[in-house]
Amino acid sequence: MGDMTHIRSDSATRRLLITWAVLMGLTLITMASARLGGEARLEALPLWSAGLLLATTFFKAHRVLMVYLGLGASTPAWRGAFTGLTLFTLLLVGAGYLVAQAA
């Protein structure tokens, strides 16, 4: 019984470390896309860079919800609700960005 608990613990630790590494890699991608986006610091990001930023933010938020907050083990309704709210929030941010670009 103790061996099974140890195996589960190692698996959970490995999963958390892999998720952490993926999140850090995505953070580096986001930072790089922002640096490549514009020459001047006060310029808005190009559309591709903002899109990449929002896409990586969604994936990162999804991983945090599923792995670190444990929603992966919850019911599909909870997972769908939180994923939907995250997507809705990022769509609002993207729409605000597009409105600001048009103005």
C-alpha positions, 0 to 999 in steps of 0.5 A, a space after each residue: 500500500 505504501 508503494 502505491 502512495 509513493 508512486 502516485 506522489 511521484 506521478 503527481 510531482 512529475 505532472 506538476 513539474 512538467 506543467 510548471 516547465 510548460 508554463 515557464 516556456 509559454 511565458 518566455 514565448 509571450 515575452 519574446 513575441 512582445 519584444 518582437 512586436 514593436 520597435 518603440 516601447 509606447 507602440 501597440 503590439 501588432 495583431 499577431 503578437 496580441 493574438 499569440 499573447 491571448 492564446 498562450 494566456 488561455 492555455 496557461 490559465 487552462 493548465 493552472 485551472 486543471 492541474 494546480 486548482 484540481 479542476 481536472 478531477 471535477 465534473 465536466 460542468 465545472 470544467 466547462 464553466 471555468 474554461 468558458 469564463 476564461 475564454 470569455 474574459 480573454 475575448 473581452 480583452 481581445 475585443 478591447 484591443 481591437 477597438 483600441 487599434 481601430 480608434 
